[in-house]
Structure formats: structure tokens, C-alpha cells
Amino acid sequence: MTPTPAPQRSALGILCLCAGVAVFSVQDLILKLLSGAYPLHQAMVIRSLTAMPLLYLLVLASGGPKTLVTPGWPRMVARGLVMFVAYTAYYLTLAALPMATTVALYFSAPLMITLLSVLMLHDQVSLPRWLAVAMGFVGVVVMVRPGSDLFDWAALLPVVSGLTYALSMILARQQGATQTAAALAFHGNAVFLICALILSAVFGSGAFAGETHPSLGFLTRGWVTPTAADLGRMALCGGVAAIGLTLLTQAYRVAASATVAPFEYTGLIWGVLYGWVFWSDWPDSTAWTGIAIICGAGLFVLWRETTERRRALAM
């Protein structure tokens, strides 16, 4: 079989990544639409149950069930717990803040990855990358607006999400040599299901309902009998997760991560678009300033990392 030329692989990778980001943004939209009437744990249980058979098919196509019970499975479960914290914090933010703000603050993740790679992997980081990381955190402060009348503590949640997501990516780098992407995803979804069931056991009766803050209400609200349409939307999140994961995995499989990673930022386009169309949310000048700083710093970090890696390979 003739190998696919590198430019075509890069184009395919970029296309898959942009499609994967677009698909995942549909899940963000659905959860934000549901956040005013249903609890997050209910949506997560239904989503995880729907995604389980789809992800198992991916496991079958990527080495079979034996990949799920390797000696490293406890570490995959630990990574799943970290991912659960990351996505729960992100989803709770969607209930309280505009989608564009949530997505932009979440994009502090590349900056967090740089920081954690030094602490956990002992990577060497150049001064320009450190300066970009510092500038990115300035952008976070601009968007969070501490001390102002517009400050909402929920703005800290996507920063927590970015940090824990970055930690999960570092763990994935450590485990990637011995574990398949399908196995990592399957264990992650299993952890999501178990943790969502635990939250449902605590909050599902509605005993802790009544919180007025949108994020807390989304967490503590009791289970509600869904309409057929809303049940379909929750189940759709499972299909979205499985399809989006497949597309993103394919993107990083066929093309270099440095080539496709900058296109993760296309998620901001969907965040702004959905926020404007469904809630008439449009970022103000301060928010746009923070968005530009965070995205610019993140893209610079990715570009600098690529440049430094190429130099190291050429030596």
C-alpha cells in the first residue's frame, strides 16, 4: 500500500480535529440548554450509558478487551478521575457563564500543560515560553475580573478544569506508550458513570436542591423525569462524545500533534456563535481582550514547543 503523503495526512488530521471540536461543542450546547431544568449528574449518567457500547466497539477495533485489563489499568482509572473533575468543573461553568467565556478560560489548559510538564516530567522550558505562560495568566485575570462587580466565582471553575485537564494530558503522555487511546477513553467513561451515579445517590432525591446560583443548582438539583425530547438530547451527548473522541483520536493519529493542536482553538468560534444565537451573549471589550491574550499565549506556546522540538531533532 502506498503511504499517504505527509501534506495529505496533515490536511486530514486538521479536518478531523476541526470536525471533532465542532461535534464536541454540540455537547456543550445541549448541556447548557438542559442546565436550567435538570441536574448535571442525571445528564452524565444517561450520556455515559449511551457512550459505553460505542466506546466498547472502539476497544474491539483497537486490540480487543485485553487492552482494558493490562497492569496499568489502575493508572487509567486514576486518569479518569482527574478527567471527571476537569469536565464536571467545565460543565458546571456552562450553567452560569456565557459559552465563549467558558471556552476561552478553559483554553488556559496549554499553559497549564507547560507548567505541569516542568513539575512532573522535568521538561526544559525556554524563557519565551515562560513569558507566554505568564501573559496567558494575565488574560485569565482579565476575564475573571476579580474584585469587580461582574466577578462570578464560577469563572474560576474553567481554570480548575484547564488545570485538571492539563494533568490528564500529562498522565496520558506517561501512559500512551503502553495503553491504547480506546482503552483510556473506555476507562474514563466508566469512571464518569460511576462518579455520576455517586452524585445521583447524594443529590438525586432533591434534598439539597434550592441553590440559587446556576452552577450549584445544576449540581444539587434532584432527578427530574425528562421529556422524550430532553431524554434524546441527553442520550445524544453519548453519541457526540464517542464520535468526537474518534475524530480527535484520528486527528492526532494521522498528523503531528504540533500541526493539529492549534486548531483546538476553533472551539471558541462555536462558543461565540452558540452564545450569540441561543442566548444573545456577545463578549464585551474586556472579555475580547482576555480571549485574545489567552488564545495568543496558548498558540505561541504551541508554536514555540514545535520550534524547539524541531531544533532538538536537527542537532
N, C-alpha and C positions, 0 to 999 in steps of 0.2 A: 504494500500500500504506500502510495506516495505521501510523504509528510506534508501537512498543511503549512504553507509559507508563514513566516513569523508575522508579517503585516496582517494577514488574514486572521491569524489566531488572536492578535491584539484587537482587531475590529470586532471579532466575535465575542471576546471577553468583555469589551466595553459595552456592546449591545446587551449581553446577558446581564451585566451588572446594572445598567440603567433600567432594564426591564424588571429585575429583581427589586430594586429600590422602589420603582413605581408600584409594583404589586404589594410590597410591604406597607406602603403608605396608605393603601386601601384599608388595611387592618387598623391603622391609627385613626382613620376617618370613622370607621364603624364603632370603635371603642369610645371615641369622643361623643358620637351620636347617642350611644347607649348609656353614657356615664351619668345622665341625669335621672334615670329611672331604674337602673339595675346595678347590682354590686359587681365589682371587678372580679371577685373570686368565682361568681357564677359564670361569667363570660369565659374565664380562664379554664374552668372545668370542662365546659362544652367544647371550647376551642381545642384543648389538649386531647380530649377523647376523639374528636374528629381527625386530628392530625396523626394520632398514633398509628392507625393502619397504613396511612400514606407514607409515613416515615419508615415503617417496617418494610414496605416494598423497596425503599431506597437501601435499607440494610441488606435485603436479599440480593440486590443488584451490586452491592459493594463488598462482597466477601461472605455474606450469609450470617446466620445467628451467632456463629463462633466469635465474630468481632465484638459482640456485646459482653462476652464473659472472659475477656483477656485479663491478665493480672492487674492491668491498670484501671479496671472499672471503678474502684473507689475514687480515683482521682477524677474520672469523668463525672461521677456523681457530685463531687465537690465543686467542679466547674459549673455543673448545672445549678447548684445552689447560688453561686455567685451570679449566674445569668438571671436567675429568678429575681434576685434583689434588683439587678440592673433594669430589667423590663418592668417590674412592678413599680419602681420609682418613676420610670418614664410614663407608664400608663396613668398613674395617679396624677401626674402633672397635666396630662391632656384634659383632665376634668376641670382644671382651674385656669389654665393659661391658653392663649392663642396657640394654634398648631405651629406657626412659624417660630414663635419664641421658644417653644418646647424643643423643636428640632434643632434650632440654632444652638441652644445651650447644650444639647446632647452632643453636638459636634465638637465639644471640648475633649471628646474621647481620644483623638490622635495626640493631643497634648499630654493627656494622662498616660497614654501608652509610652511616650518618650520618657516621662518621669519614672514610670514603673520599670521600664527596661533597664534603667540605670540601677535602681534599687534591687531588682530581682534577678536580672540577667547580667548585670555588671557591664552593660554596653557603654561604649565611649561616645559621648555626645559633644559635638563641637560648640563653640561659643555662639555662632549664628543660630543654631537650633535652640539653645537655651534662651536666647533673646526672643525668638519667635514664640516659645512656650510662655515666657513672661508676658509678651504682648497679647497672646491669646487669653490669658487670665485677666488682663486688663479689660478685654472685650466682655468677658463673663461678668465682671464687676459692673460694667456699663449697663448690661442688660438686666442684671439682678436689681440694680438701683438700691443698695442698702441705705437705710436712713431716710428715704424719700416717702412721700405719701402713697406712691404707686408700688412700694415694695410688697411682695407677697412671698411668704416663706416657701410656698410651693415652687418658687423659682430655684430653690436650692436642690430640689429633687432631681432634675435632669443633670445637674452637676454630679450628684451622687451616682446617678445612672451612668454617666460618662466614665466616672472613676471605676465602678464595678465592671462595666463593660470592658474597659481597658484591661482590668485584671483578668477577665475571662479570656481576652485575646492573648495575653501573655501566657496563661495556662494552656491555651490551645497551641501556641508555638512550642511549648515544652512537651505536649502530648502528641503533636501532629506527626512525629516520626514513627510512632507505634500504633496510633489509633486512626480509624477512618473518619472522614467528616460525617458520614451517615450514622456511625456509632455515637459520635459526640452529640449529634442532633437528637438521636433517639433517647439517649440518657437524659439530655437536657429537657426534652418534652416530658419524660416520665417524672422528673423532679418537679416540673411545673404542675403536673397533675396532682401529685401527692401534696405539694405545698398549698395548692388551691383548695384541695379537699380539707386540709387542716384549717385554713382560713374560713372555709364554709362551716366547719364544725363550730368554730368560735363565734362567727358573726352571722351565720345563715339564718338563725332564728329571728334576727332583728332586734335582739335585746340591747344592742349597742347602737342602734340606729338613732337618728335625730341630729347628727352633726350638721351644722350649717355650712361649714367650709366644703366646697365641692370635692376636694381631694379626699378628705376624711369621710364624707358621705359616700363616695364611690367605694371606699374600703369597708365601712362598717354597716352599710345597708344590708338588710336581710334578703334572702332569696325571694324573687318575685316570679309568679307564673308568667312566662313570656308569651306574647302573641306569636302566631305562626311566623310572621314576617321577622320579628326580632330573634326568634329561635334560629331561623335560617341565617340571619346575619351573624349570630354567634358561631354557628357551625361553619359559615363561610370563612371565618377567621382561621379555622384549622386548615382549610384548603389553601388559603392565602399563605399561611406560614410554610406549608410543605412546598408549594410551588415557588415561593420566594426564596426559600432555602436552596432548592435545586438550582435555580438560576444563579444565585450568588456563588454557590459552590462551583458551578460550571465556569463562572467568570474567572475565579481565582485558580481554577484547574488548567484552563487553556491559555491564559495570559499571565504575564508577570504581575505580581501584586502592585508594584510601583506604577504600572501602566494603568490599571483599572481603579485603584483605590481613590484617586481624586474625584472620580465620578460618583462616589458615595454622596457627595455634596449636592447632587441633583435632587436629593430628598427635600432640600429646602424649597425647591420650586413647587413641589407638591404641597408642602406645608403652607406656603403663602397662598397658593391657588385655592386649596380646600377651605382655608380660613376665610378667604375673601368671598367665595361662592356661597358657603353654607352659613357663616356667622357674620359676614360683613366686617371681618377683622382685617385691618391693614396696618402693618408695623409703622410706628411713628418714627421721627427722625432719630431719636435716641436709640430705638431698637435697631434701625437700619445700620447705625454706626457700630453697635455691638456685633451685629451679624457680620458686617464687613470685616471687622477686626478678627473675630473668631475664625471665620472661613479663610481669610487671608493668611493668618498664622498657621492654621492647620494645613493648608495647601503648601505653604513654604516648608513646613516640617517634612511633609511627604516628598517634596521636590529635593530638599537638601539630603534626606536619607538616601534617595535614589542616587544622587550625585556622589555621595561619599561611598556607597556600596560599589559603584562602578569604578571609582578610583582605586578602591582596595583590590578589586579583581584584576585591574590592569597592572598592579605592582608585581 
